[in-house]
């Protein structure tokens, strides 16, 4: 699946999870849902996963676009330098 497919799947799952079964006619308040609570929770969780996958795909697409644009303009993107990781030994030999 690509990003837009994940997004559409997340939207559909959320809509299905919140589909009412019984609605009060006067106030429009939802009295019960079409699916049980456990099934609704699973659907909402799965929608969240699909939304995260859609977001990741969008980030990857944006990064690829930036690289292609920079390359087309004859520029180089700055490379990421890894963050400095502190040493596992927090005490220097001098402190002992």
C-alpha positions as CSV (number, residue, x, y, z in Angstrom):
1,X,0.0,0.0,0.0
2,X,1.1,3.5,-0.6
3,X,0.6,6.5,1.6
4,X,-2.8,7.5,0.2
5,X,-4.1,4.0,0.5
6,X,-3.1,3.9,4.1
7,X,-4.8,7.2,4.7
8,X,-8.0,6.1,3.0
9,X,-8.0,2.8,5.0
10,X,-7.5,4.8,8.3
11,X,-10.4,7.1,7.4
12,X,-12.7,4.1,6.5
13,X,-11.8,2.2,9.7
14,X,-12.6,5.3,11.9
15,X,-15.9,5.9,10.1
16,X,-16.9,2.2,10.5
17,X,-15.9,2.2,14.2
18,X,-18.1,5.2,14.9
19,X,-21.1,4.0,12.8
20,X,-24.1,4.2,15.0
21,X,-26.7,1.5,15.4
22,X,-29.3,3.3,17.4
23,X,-29.6,7.1,17.4
24,X,-32.1,9.0,19.6
25,X,-34.4,10.8,17.1
26,X,-34.9,14.0,19.1
27,X,-31.3,14.9,20.2
28,X,-29.3,12.9,17.6
29,X,-27.3,11.3,20.4
30,X,-25.8,7.9,19.6
31,X,-27.2,5.3,22.0
32,X,-25.3,2.3,20.6
33,X,-22.8,1.5,17.9
34,X,-22.9,-1.0,15.1
35,X,-19.8,-2.8,16.4
36,X,-19.0,-3.9,20.0
37,X,-16.6,-2.0,22.2
38,X,-13.7,-4.5,21.7
39,X,-14.1,-4.6,17.9
40,X,-14.4,-0.8,17.9
41,X,-11.2,-0.5,19.9
42,X,-9.4,-2.8,17.5
43,X,-10.7,-0.8,14.5
44,X,-9.5,2.5,16.0
45,X,-6.1,1.0,16.9
46,X,-5.7,-0.4,13.3
47,X,-6.7,3.0,11.9
48,X,-4.0,4.6,14.0
49,X,-1.4,2.2,12.6
50,X,-2.5,3.1,9.1
51,X,-2.4,6.8,9.8
52,X,1.2,6.4,11.1
53,X,2.1,4.5,7.9
54,X,0.6,7.2,5.8
55,X,2.6,9.8,7.7
56,X,5.8,7.9,7.2
57,X,5.1,7.5,3.5
58,X,4.5,11.3,3.2
59,X,7.7,12.0,5.1
60,X,9.6,9.6,2.8
61,X,8.0,11.2,-0.3
62,X,8.9,14.7,0.9
63,X,12.5,13.7,1.6
64,X,12.8,12.1,-1.9
65,X,11.4,15.3,-3.5
66,X,13.9,17.5,-1.6
67,X,16.7,15.3,-2.8
68,X,15.5,15.3,-6.4
69,X,15.0,19.1,-6.3
70,X,18.5,19.7,-4.8
71,X,20.1,17.3,-7.4
72,X,18.2,19.1,-10.3
73,X,19.5,22.4,-9.1
74,X,23.1,21.0,-8.8
75,X,23.1,21.3,-5.0
76,X,23.9,18.7,-2.4
77,X,21.7,18.2,0.6
78,X,23.6,18.5,3.9
79,X,24.2,15.0,5.4
80,X,23.0,14.2,8.8
81,X,25.7,13.7,11.4
82,X,24.8,11.2,14.0
83,X,24.2,12.6,17.5
84,X,27.0,12.2,19.9
85,X,26.4,9.3,22.2
86,X,27.9,9.6,25.7
87,X,30.3,7.0,26.7
88,X,29.0,4.1,28.7
89,X,31.8,4.9,31.3
90,X,30.5,8.1,32.9
91,X,33.4,8.5,35.2
92,X,36.7,9.4,33.7
93,X,39.9,7.8,35.0
94,X,40.8,11.1,36.6
95,X,37.7,11.0,38.8
96,X,38.6,7.7,40.4
